[in-house]
Amino acid sequence: MRRVSKNRYLDALLKLVLFSAITHIIILLYKSISTADPVIMNYFNILDLELFFKGIEKGTLSQVLSFVVVLGIYVTIFFLFTRNWDAEKK
């Protein structure tokens, strides 16, 4: 398995957090499909933002904004924190 960090302890911690997050999403996806409730997969719901902003996870607008926020975070991470793989192959 690839190292995420040069520090052994930090590497193990980061892999634990990643494993836990993936497991959490898989469980929520299963629950969302089995109950036919797409609100379970709403990013605001996953982050538990409804604890601070009541009802943020409800409604069509919230579902759309949730997708837009996830896409925006992904694109940001992709461009800022990943290497240019094509340039390395040359």
N, CA, C and O atoms as a GROMACS GRO file, in nm:
protein
  360
    1MET      N    1   0.085  -0.118   0.000
    1MET     CA    2   0.000   0.000   0.000
    1MET      C    3   0.090   0.124   0.000
    1MET      O    4   0.191   0.129   0.069
    2ARG      N    5   0.050   0.223  -0.078
    2ARG     CA    6   0.129   0.346  -0.086
    2ARG      C    7   0.126   0.425   0.043
    2ARG      O    8   0.027   0.423   0.116
    3ARG      N    9   0.235   0.495   0.068
    3ARG     CA   10   0.240   0.583   0.184
    3ARG      C   11   0.172   0.715   0.149
    3ARG      O   12   0.191   0.768   0.040
    4VAL      N   13   0.095   0.765   0.242
    4VAL     CA   14   0.030   0.894   0.224
    4VAL      C   15   0.118   1.004   0.284
    4VAL      O   16   0.122   1.117   0.236
    5SER      N   17   0.189   0.966   0.389
    5SER     CA   18   0.275   1.060   0.460
    5SER      C   19   0.408   0.991   0.491
    5SER      O   20   0.413   0.868   0.501
    6LYS      N   21   0.512   1.068   0.506
    6LYS     CA   22   0.642   1.012   0.541
    6LYS      C   23   0.646   0.970   0.688
    6LYS      O   24   0.721   0.880   0.727
    7ASN      N   25   0.565   1.037   0.769
    7ASN     CA   26   0.557   1.003   0.911
    7ASN      C   27   0.468   0.880   0.927
    7ASN      O   28   0.353   0.880   0.884
    8ARG      N   29   0.522   0.776   0.987
    8ARG     CA   30   0.452   0.648   1.001
    8ARG      C   31   0.322   0.660   1.079
    8ARG      O   32   0.221   0.599   1.042
    9TYR      N   33   0.324   0.737   1.186
    9TYR     CA   34   0.206   0.751   1.271
    9TYR      C   35   0.096   0.832   1.200
    9TYR      O   36  -0.022   0.798   1.207
   10LEU      N   37   0.137   0.937   1.133
   10LEU     CA   38   0.042   1.018   1.057
   10LEU      C   39  -0.014   0.937   0.940
   10LEU      O   40  -0.133   0.947   0.909
   11ASP      N   41   0.069   0.859   0.876
   11ASP     CA   42   0.027   0.775   0.765
   11ASP      C   43  -0.083   0.677   0.811
   11ASP      O   44  -0.185   0.662   0.744
   12ALA      N   45  -0.062   0.613   0.925
   12ALA     CA   46  -0.161   0.520   0.979
   12ALA      C   47  -0.290   0.593   1.015
   12ALA      O   48  -0.399   0.541   0.990
   13LEU      N   49  -0.279   0.711   1.072
   13LEU     CA   50  -0.397   0.790   1.109
   13LEU      C   51  -0.477   0.831   0.986
   13LEU      O   52  -0.600   0.820   0.985
   14LEU      N   53  -0.410   0.879   0.883
   14LEU     CA   54  -0.478   0.921   0.761
   14LEU      C   55  -0.547   0.803   0.692
   14LEU      O   56  -0.658   0.817   0.640
   15LYS      N   57  -0.482   0.688   0.692
   15LYS     CA   58  -0.544   0.568   0.633
   15LYS      C   59  -0.664   0.522   0.716
   15LYS      O   60  -0.762   0.473   0.660
   16LEU      N   61  -0.657   0.537   0.847
   16LEU     CA   62  -0.771   0.504   0.933
   16LEU      C   63  -0.890   0.595   0.902
   16LEU      O   64  -1.003   0.548   0.889
   17VAL      N   65  -0.864   0.724   0.888
   17VAL     CA   66  -0.971   0.820   0.857
   17VAL      C   67  -1.029   0.790   0.720
   17VAL      O   68  -1.151   0.794   0.703
   18LEU      N   69  -0.946   0.762   0.622
   18LEU     CA   70  -0.994   0.730   0.487
   18LEU      C   71  -1.077   0.601   0.488
   18LEU      O   72  -1.184   0.597   0.427
   19PHE      N   73  -1.030   0.499   0.556
   19PHE     CA   74  -1.103   0.373   0.565
   19PHE      C   75  -1.239   0.394   0.633
   19PHE      O   76  -1.340   0.342   0.587
   20SER      N   77  -1.240   0.472   0.741
   20SER     CA   78  -1.364   0.499   0.813
   20SER      C   79  -1.463   0.576   0.727
   20SER      O   80  -1.582   0.548   0.727
   21ALA      N   81  -1.412   0.674   0.653
   21ALA     CA   82  -1.499   0.754   0.566
   21ALA      C   83  -1.559   0.669   0.454
   21ALA      O   84  -1.677   0.682   0.424
   22ILE      N   85  -1.478   0.584   0.394
   22ILE     CA   86  -1.528   0.497   0.287
   22ILE      C   87  -1.633   0.401   0.341
   22ILE      O   88  -1.737   0.380   0.279
   23THR      N   89  -1.606   0.343   0.457
   23THR     CA   90  -1.701   0.252   0.520
   23THR      C   91  -1.832   0.325   0.552
   23THR      O   92  -1.940   0.271   0.529
   24HIS      N   93  -1.821   0.446   0.602
   24HIS     CA   94  -1.938   0.527   0.636
   24HIS      C   95  -2.024   0.554   0.512
   24HIS      O   96  -2.146   0.542   0.517
   25ILE      N   97  -1.960   0.590   0.403
   25ILE     CA   98  -2.033   0.619   0.278
   25ILE      C   99  -2.100   0.492   0.225
   25ILE      O  100  -2.213   0.498   0.177
   26ILE      N  101  -2.032   0.379   0.233
   26ILE     CA  102  -2.091   0.253   0.186
   26ILE      C  103  -2.215   0.218   0.268
   26ILE      O  104  -2.317   0.178   0.212
   27ILE      N  105  -2.208   0.235   0.399
   27ILE     CA  106  -2.322   0.208   0.486
   27ILE      C  107  -2.438   0.302   0.452
   27ILE      O  108  -2.552   0.259   0.442
   28LEU      N  109  -2.407   0.432   0.436
   28LEU     CA  110  -2.512   0.527   0.402
   28LEU      C  111  -2.574   0.500   0.265
   28LEU      O  112  -2.694   0.514   0.246
   29LEU      N  113  -2.491   0.460   0.170
   29LEU     CA  114  -2.541   0.427   0.036
   29LEU      C  115  -2.636   0.307   0.044
   29LEU      O  116  -2.743   0.309  -0.017
   30TYR      N  117  -2.597   0.206   0.118
   30TYR     CA  118  -2.684   0.089   0.136
   30TYR      C  119  -2.816   0.129   0.200
   30TYR      O  120  -2.924   0.089   0.155
   31LYS      N  121  -2.808   0.210   0.306
   31LYS     CA  122  -2.928   0.254   0.376
   31LYS      C  123  -3.016   0.340   0.285
   31LYS      O  124  -3.139   0.327   0.287
   32SER      N  125  -2.956   0.427   0.207
   32SER     CA  126  -3.029   0.513   0.115
   32SER      C  127  -3.103   0.431   0.010
   32SER      O  128  -3.219   0.460  -0.022
   33ILE      N  129  -3.037   0.330  -0.044
   33ILE     CA  130  -3.099   0.245  -0.146
   33ILE      C  131  -3.207   0.157  -0.084
   33ILE      O  132  -3.316   0.143  -0.141
   34SER      N  133  -3.179   0.098   0.032
   34SER     CA  134  -3.277   0.006   0.092
   34SER      C  135  -3.402   0.078   0.142
   34SER      O  136  -3.510   0.017   0.146
   35THR      N  137  -3.391   0.204   0.179
   35THR     CA  138  -3.507   0.279   0.226
   35THR      C  139  -3.565   0.371   0.119
   35THR      O  140  -3.667   0.436   0.140
   36ALA      N  141  -3.499   0.377   0.003
   36ALA     CA  142  -3.538   0.466  -0.107
   36ALA      C  143  -3.547   0.612  -0.060
   36ALA      O  144  -3.639   0.685  -0.096
   37ASP      N  145  -3.450   0.651   0.022
   37ASP     CA  146  -3.446   0.788   0.077
   37ASP      C  147  -3.316   0.856   0.033
   37ASP      O  148  -3.212   0.836   0.095
   38PRO      N  149  -3.321   0.938  -0.073
   38PRO     CA  150  -3.199   1.002  -0.122
   38PRO      C  151  -3.143   1.108  -0.027
   38PRO      O  152  -3.026   1.146  -0.039
   39VAL      N  153  -3.223   1.155   0.069
   39VAL     CA  154  -3.175   1.256   0.165
   39VAL      C  155  -3.059   1.201   0.247
   39VAL      O  156  -2.974   1.277   0.293
   40ILE      N  157  -3.054   1.070   0.265
   40ILE     CA  158  -2.945   1.008   0.342
   40ILE      C  159  -2.810   1.037   0.277
   40ILE      O  160  -2.710   1.054   0.346
   41MET      N  161  -2.806   1.044   0.143
   41MET     CA  162  -2.681   1.067   0.071
   41MET      C  163  -2.654   1.215   0.046
   41MET      O  164  -2.555   1.248  -0.020
   42ASN      N  165  -2.737   1.304   0.096
   42ASN     CA  166  -2.715   1.448   0.084
   42ASN      C  167  -2.586   1.483   0.160
   42ASN      O  168  -2.571   1.447   0.277
   43TYR      N  169  -2.496   1.553   0.094
   43TYR     CA  170  -2.365   1.585   0.154
   43TYR      C  171  -2.379   1.665   0.283
   43TYR      O  172  -2.302   1.647   0.377
   44PHE      N  173  -2.478   1.754   0.287
   44PHE     CA  174  -2.501   1.832   0.408
   44PHE      C  175  -2.546   1.742   0.523
   44PHE      O  176  -2.512   1.765   0.639
   45ASN      N  177  -2.621   1.639   0.490
   45ASN     CA  178  -2.664   1.541   0.588
   45ASN      C  179  -2.547   1.456   0.636
   45ASN      O  180  -2.534   1.428   0.755
   46ILE      N  181  -2.462   1.414   0.544
   46ILE     CA  182  -2.345   1.334   0.578
   46ILE      C  183  -2.253   1.410   0.673
   46ILE      O  184  -2.197   1.352   0.766
   47LEU      N  185  -2.239   1.539   0.650
   47LEU     CA  186  -2.155   1.622   0.737
   47LEU      C  187  -2.224   1.662   0.867
   47LEU      O  188  -2.162   1.725   0.953
   48ASP      N  189  -2.352   1.625   0.882
   48ASP     CA  190  -2.433   1.660   0.999
   48ASP      C  191  -2.449   1.811   1.015
   48ASP      O  192  -2.456   1.861   1.127
   49LEU      N  193  -2.453   1.882   0.904
   49LEU     CA  194  -2.472   2.027   0.911
   49LEU      C  195  -2.610   2.065   0.962
   49LEU      O  196  -2.632   2.179   1.003
   50GLU      N  197  -2.704   1.969   0.960
   50GLU     CA  198  -2.837   2.000   1.013
   50GLU      C  199  -2.832   2.023   1.164
   50GLU      O  200  -2.928   2.074   1.221
   51LEU      N  201  -2.723   1.987   1.228
   51LEU     CA  202  -2.707   2.018   1.371
   51LEU      C  203  -2.694   2.169   1.392
   51LEU      O  204  -2.732   2.221   1.497
   52PHE      N  205  -2.640   2.238   1.293
   52PHE     CA  206  -2.622   2.383   1.301
   52PHE      C  207  -2.728   2.459   1.222
   52PHE      O  208  -2.769   2.568   1.262
   53PHE      N  209  -2.770   2.401   1.111
   53PHE     CA  210  -2.868   2.466   1.024
   53PHE      C  211  -2.985   2.370   1.005
   53PHE      O  212  -2.981   2.282   0.919
   54LYS      N  213  -3.088   2.385   1.084
   54LYS     CA  214  -3.203   2.295   1.080
   54LYS      C  215  -3.265   2.290   0.940
   54LYS      O  216  -3.292   2.394   0.880
   55GLY      N  217  -3.288   2.169   0.891
   55GLY     CA  218  -3.354   2.149   0.764
   55GLY      C  219  -3.269   2.170   0.640
   55GLY      O  220  -3.322   2.169   0.529
   56ILE      N  221  -3.138   2.190   0.657
   56ILE     CA  222  -3.052   2.217   0.540
   56ILE      C  223  -3.048   2.098   0.444
   56ILE      O  224  -3.019   2.115   0.326
   57GLU      N  225  -3.074   1.979   0.494
   57GLU     CA  226  -3.064   1.860   0.410
   57GLU      C  227  -3.193   1.828   0.336
   57GLU      O  228  -3.198   1.731   0.261
   58LYS      N  229  -3.297   1.906   0.356
   58LYS     CA  230  -3.428   1.877   0.297
   58LYS      C  231  -3.456   1.964   0.176
   58LYS      O  232  -3.416   2.081   0.170
   59GLY      N  233  -3.525   1.906   0.080
   59GLY     CA  234  -3.568   1.982  -0.037
   59GLY      C  235  -3.484   1.956  -0.160
   59GLY      O  236  -3.369   1.911  -0.151
   60THR      N  237  -3.542   1.986  -0.274
   60THR     CA  238  -3.476   1.965  -0.403
   60THR      C  239  -3.355   2.056  -0.418
   60THR      O  240  -3.251   2.012  -0.468
   61LEU      N  241  -3.368   2.180  -0.377
   61LEU     CA  242  -3.255   2.274  -0.387
   61LEU      C  243  -3.136   2.224  -0.307
   61LEU      O  244  -3.021   2.235  -0.352
   62SER      N  245  -3.161   2.170  -0.191
   62SER     CA  246  -3.054   2.116  -0.108
   62SER      C  247  -2.984   1.999  -0.177
   62SER      O  248  -2.862   1.987  -0.170
   63GLN      N  249  -3.061   1.914  -0.243
   63GLN     CA  250  -3.001   1.800  -0.314
   63GLN      C  251  -2.911   1.848  -0.426
   63GLN      O  252  -2.801   1.796  -0.446
   64VAL      N  253  -2.958   1.948  -0.500
   64VAL     CA  254  -2.878   2.003  -0.610
   64VAL      C  255  -2.753   2.072  -0.556
   64VAL      O  256  -2.643   2.048  -0.606
   65LEU      N  257  -2.769   2.156  -0.454
   65LEU     CA  258  -2.653   2.225  -0.395
   65LEU      C  259  -2.554   2.126  -0.336
   65LEU      O  260  -2.433   2.147  -0.344
   66SER      N  261  -2.604   2.020  -0.277
   66SER     CA  262  -2.518   1.917  -0.221
   66SER      C  263  -2.428   1.858  -0.330
   66SER      O  264  -2.308   1.844  -0.310
   67PHE      N  265  -2.488   1.825  -0.445
   67PHE     CA  266  -2.411   1.771  -0.556
   67PHE      C  267  -2.310   1.873  -0.608
   67PHE      O  268  -2.195   1.838  -0.636
   68VAL      N  269  -2.352   1.999  -0.620
   68VAL     CA  270  -2.263   2.105  -0.669
   68VAL      C  271  -2.145   2.124  -0.573
   68VAL      O  272  -2.032   2.143  -0.618
   69VAL      N  273  -2.170   2.121  -0.443
   69VAL     CA  274  -2.063   2.137  -0.344
   69VAL      C  275  -1.964   2.021  -0.353
   69VAL      O  276  -1.842   2.043  -0.352
   70VAL      N  277  -2.014   1.898  -0.362
   70VAL     CA  278  -1.926   1.782  -0.374
   70VAL      C  279  -1.842   1.791  -0.501
   70VAL      O  280  -1.722   1.765  -0.498
   71LEU      N  281  -1.905   1.827  -0.611
   71LEU     CA  282  -1.833   1.841  -0.737
   71LEU      C  283  -1.728   1.950  -0.728
   71LEU      O  284  -1.616   1.934  -0.776
   72GLY      N  285  -1.763   2.062  -0.666
   72GLY     CA  286  -1.668   2.172  -0.648
   72GLY      C  287  -1.548   2.132  -0.563
   72GLY      O  288  -1.434   2.168  -0.594
   73ILE      N  289  -1.573   2.059  -0.456
   73ILE     CA  290  -1.463   2.013  -0.370
   73ILE      C  291  -1.374   1.916  -0.447
   73ILE      O  292  -1.252   1.922  -0.438
   74TYR      N  293  -1.437   1.824  -0.522
   74TYR     CA  294  -1.360   1.728  -0.601
   74TYR      C  295  -1.270   1.798  -0.702
   74TYR      O  296  -1.151   1.768  -0.712
   75VAL      N  297  -1.326   1.891  -0.777
   75VAL     CA  298  -1.249   1.963  -0.880
   75VAL      C  299  -1.135   2.042  -0.816
   75VAL      O  300  -1.024   2.044  -0.868
   76THR      N  301  -1.163   2.106  -0.703
   76THR     CA  302  -1.058   2.181  -0.632
   76THR      C  303  -0.945   2.089  -0.589
   76THR      O  304  -0.828   2.120  -0.611
   77ILE      N  305  -0.979   1.976  -0.529
   77ILE     CA  306  -0.876   1.881  -0.486
   77ILE      C  307  -0.800   1.827  -0.606
   77ILE      O  308  -0.678   1.814  -0.602
   78PHE      N  309  -0.873   1.796  -0.714
   78PHE     CA  310  -0.809   1.743  -0.833
   78PHE      C  311  -0.704   1.838  -0.888
   78PHE      O  312  -0.592   1.796  -0.919
   79PHE      N  313  -0.738   1.965  -0.901
   79PHE     CA  314  -0.646   2.060  -0.962
   79PHE      C  315  -0.539   2.111  -0.866
   79PHE      O  316  -0.428   2.144  -0.910
   80LEU      N  317  -0.568   2.120  -0.738
   80LEU     CA  318  -0.471   2.176  -0.645
   80LEU      C  319  -0.381   2.072  -0.578
   80LEU      O  320  -0.268   2.103  -0.540
   81PHE      N  321  -0.430   1.950  -0.562
   81PHE     CA  322  -0.356   1.854  -0.480
   81PHE      C  323  -0.316   1.726  -0.552
   81PHE      O  324  -0.266   1.634  -0.487
   82THR      N  325  -0.336   1.718  -0.681
   82THR     CA  326  -0.290   1.600  -0.754
   82THR      C  327  -0.185   1.643  -0.855
   82THR      O  328  -0.183   1.757  -0.902
   83ARG      N  329  -0.099   1.549  -0.885
   83ARG     CA  330   0.007   1.578  -0.982
   83ARG      C  331  -0.046   1.566  -1.123
   83ARG      O  332  -0.150   1.504  -1.148
   84ASN      N  333   0.024   1.626  -1.214
   84ASN     CA  334  -0.008   1.613  -1.355
   84ASN      C  335   0.051   1.482  -1.404
   84ASN      O  336   0.170   1.476  -1.437
   85TRP      N  337  -0.030   1.378  -1.409
   85TRP     CA  338   0.019   1.243  -1.441
   85TRP      C  339   0.072   1.235  -1.586
   85TRP      O  340   0.166   1.162  -1.613
   86ASP      N  341   0.012   1.310  -1.677
   86ASP     CA  342   0.056   1.305  -1.816
   86ASP      C  343   0.197   1.358  -1.832
   86ASP      O  344   0.275   1.304  -1.911
   87ALA      N  345   0.231   1.463  -1.760
   87ALA     CA  346   0.365   1.522  -1.769
   87ALA      C  347   0.470   1.428  -1.714
   87ALA      O  348   0.583   1.428  -1.762
   88GLU      N  349   0.436   1.348  -1.616
   88GLU     CA  350   0.532   1.256  -1.555
   88GLU      C  351   0.563   1.138  -1.646
   88GLU      O  352   0.672   1.081  -1.638
   89LYS      N  353   0.469   1.100  -1.733
   89LYS     CA  354   0.488   0.984  -1.820
   89LYS      C  355   0.589   1.012  -1.931
   89LYS      O  356   0.649   0.919  -1.985
   90LYS      N  357   0.608   1.138  -1.966
   90LYS     CA  358   0.697   1.175  -2.077
   90LYS      C  359   0.841   1.170  -2.037
   90LYS      O  360   0.929   1.198  -2.119
   0.00000   0.00000   0.00000
